[in-house]
Amino acid sequence: MKIPIRGILVALILTLSASVALAQVWRGMGRIAGKVTDESGKPLEGVTVKLTLPGSGGTEIKSNKKGEWSIGGIARGEWQVDFEFPPYEPRRITVSLNELSRIPPVEIALKLDVNEAVRMDVVKANELMAKQDYAGARAVYEAVLAKYPTAYRLEPYIARTYYAERSTTRRSSI
């Protein structure tokens, strides 16, 4: 019995192409674009923009130097658009997209999460302390305290930098 190889190949190719097409149900002819800024209007580079069509999947991109982003080739529907960029508060909006009509650019201003900003700076200062760069750590702590005066809990950390620096100096002179 002779097996028709050409027929099997065609069936295999059709099966594989159908499975790839079904895996990307979110694909279409639509386009969404926009700009991400901070509260003062300064563009934010590197903001993660996640687009999700509930039940169908989605995609993710980053904003450029001008804070602009765009994605084309997406299907119509109610898209969830998430914006993430620490130390800014994450934001989610819903955009209704029709493949044949053009929607205006999405303008988003992200709000700074002060607690996250302070936390990130404190982590940076703690890393400097671990490397025994006490003056560098103190500079970071003092800069945070100057920018956010209500972060008074950093004062003991500043004191520790002086103590550690003094302890190191004493040991080296013995």
C-alpha positions as CSV (number, residue, x, y, z in Angstrom):
1,M,0.0,0.0,0.0
2,K,1.4,3.4,-1.1
3,I,0.9,6.3,1.3
4,P,0.3,9.7,-0.4
5,I,3.1,11.8,1.1
6,R,1.9,15.0,-0.5
7,G,-1.5,14.7,1.0
8,I,-0.1,14.1,4.5
9,L,2.2,17.1,4.2
10,V,-0.7,19.4,3.1
11,A,-2.8,18.1,6.0
12,L,0.0,18.7,8.5
13,I,0.7,22.2,7.2
14,L,-3.0,23.1,7.4
15,T,-3.3,21.7,10.9
16,L,-0.2,23.6,12.2
17,S,-1.3,26.9,10.5
18,A,-4.8,26.6,12.0
19,S,-3.4,26.0,15.5
20,V,-1.1,29.1,15.2
21,A,-4.0,31.2,14.0
22,L,-6.2,30.1,16.9
23,A,-3.4,30.8,19.4
24,Q,-3.5,34.5,18.5
25,V,-7.2,35.3,18.5
26,W,-6.4,38.9,19.7
27,R,-4.8,39.7,16.3
28,G,-6.8,42.0,13.9
29,M,-6.6,45.2,12.0
30,G,-7.0,47.7,14.9
31,R,-4.5,50.1,16.4
32,I,-4.0,51.8,19.8
33,A,-1.4,54.4,20.5
34,G,-0.7,57.0,23.2
35,K,1.7,58.8,25.4
36,V,2.7,58.4,29.1
37,T,3.8,61.3,31.2
38,D,4.4,62.1,34.9
39,E,2.1,64.5,36.7
40,S,4.2,67.5,35.5
41,G,3.8,66.5,31.8
42,K,7.4,65.1,31.4
43,P,7.4,62.0,29.1
44,L,8.3,58.7,30.8
45,E,10.6,56.2,28.9
46,G,10.4,52.5,29.5
47,V,6.8,52.3,30.9
48,T,5.4,48.8,30.5
49,V,2.1,48.9,28.6
50,K,0.2,45.6,28.7
51,L,-2.8,45.2,26.4
52,T,-5.2,42.4,27.2
53,L,-8.3,41.3,25.5
54,P,-10.2,39.3,28.2
55,G,-10.5,35.7,27.1
56,S,-8.2,36.0,24.1
57,G,-4.7,37.0,25.2
58,G,-2.7,40.1,24.6
59,T,0.7,41.7,24.2
60,E,3.1,44.0,26.0
61,I,5.3,46.9,24.8
62,K,7.4,49.7,26.3
63,S,7.2,53.5,25.8
64,N,10.0,55.3,23.9
65,K,12.0,58.3,24.9
66,K,9.1,60.6,24.1
67,G,6.8,58.5,26.3
68,E,5.0,57.3,23.2
69,W,3.8,53.8,22.5
70,S,1.6,52.1,19.8
71,I,0.5,48.7,18.9
72,G,-1.2,47.7,15.6
73,G,-2.7,44.5,14.3
74,I,-5.2,44.0,17.2
75,A,-8.8,42.8,17.2
76,R,-11.8,44.8,18.1
77,G,-13.2,44.6,21.6
78,E,-12.8,46.0,25.1
79,W,-9.1,46.1,25.8
80,Q,-7.6,46.4,29.3
81,V,-4.5,48.6,29.1
82,D,-2.2,48.4,32.1
83,F,0.6,50.9,32.7
84,E,3.4,49.9,35.1
85,F,6.6,51.9,35.9
86,P,7.9,51.9,39.5
87,P,8.0,54.1,41.5
88,Y,4.8,55.4,39.9
89,E,1.4,54.0,40.8
90,P,0.2,51.4,38.3
91,R,-2.9,52.4,36.2
92,R,-5.5,50.4,34.3
93,I,-7.9,51.8,31.7
94,T,-10.3,50.1,29.3
95,V,-10.3,51.1,25.6
96,S,-13.1,50.1,23.3
97,L,-11.6,49.4,19.9
98,N,-13.4,49.0,16.5
99,E,-11.1,47.8,13.8
100,L,-12.5,50.1,11.2
101,S,-12.6,53.4,13.1
102,R,-9.6,55.3,14.5
103,I,-9.5,56.2,18.2
104,P,-7.6,59.2,19.5
105,P,-4.3,58.7,21.2
106,V,-4.5,57.6,24.8
107,E,-3.0,60.3,27.1
108,I,-2.0,58.9,30.6
109,A,-0.3,60.8,33.4
110,L,1.1,58.5,36.1
111,K,1.2,59.6,39.7
112,L,4.3,59.1,41.8
113,D,4.0,56.6,44.6
114,V,6.0,58.4,47.3
115,N,6.3,55.3,49.5
116,E,7.7,53.3,46.6
117,A,10.1,56.1,45.7
118,V,11.4,56.3,49.2
119,R,11.6,52.5,49.4
120,M,13.7,52.3,46.2
121,D,16.1,55.0,47.5
122,V,16.5,53.3,50.9
123,V,17.3,49.9,49.1
124,K,19.9,51.7,47.1
125,A,21.4,53.3,50.3
126,N,21.3,49.9,52.1
127,E,23.3,48.4,49.2
128,L,25.9,51.2,49.6
129,M,26.1,50.4,53.3
130,A,26.7,46.7,52.6
131,K,29.6,47.8,50.3
132,Q,30.9,50.0,53.2
133,D,30.3,53.2,51.2
134,Y,29.0,55.0,54.3
135,A,29.4,58.5,52.8
136,G,27.5,57.5,49.7
137,A,24.7,55.8,51.7
138,R,24.4,58.9,53.9
139,A,24.2,61.1,50.8
140,V,21.3,59.0,49.5
141,Y,19.5,59.0,52.9
142,E,19.9,62.8,53.3
143,A,18.7,63.4,49.8
144,V,15.5,61.4,50.5
145,L,15.0,63.2,53.8
146,A,15.5,66.6,52.1
147,K,13.0,65.7,49.3
148,Y,10.5,64.0,51.7
149,P,10.8,65.7,55.2
150,T,8.1,63.4,56.6
151,A,10.4,60.4,56.1
152,Y,12.0,61.3,59.5
153,R,12.5,57.6,60.2
154,L,15.6,57.8,58.1
155,E,17.4,59.8,60.8
156,P,18.6,56.6,62.6
157,Y,20.0,55.3,59.3
158,I,21.9,58.5,58.8
159,A,23.3,58.1,62.4
160,R,24.4,54.6,61.6
161,T,26.4,55.8,58.6
162,Y,28.3,58.2,60.9
163,Y,28.8,55.5,63.5
164,A,30.0,52.9,60.9
165,E,32.4,55.5,59.3
166,R,33.8,56.4,62.7
167,S,34.2,52.7,63.7
168,T,36.1,52.0,60.5
169,T,38.3,55.0,61.0
170,R,39.2,54.0,64.5
171,R,40.1,50.4,63.6
172,S,42.3,51.5,60.8
173,S,44.3,53.8,63.0
174,I,45.1,51.2,65.6
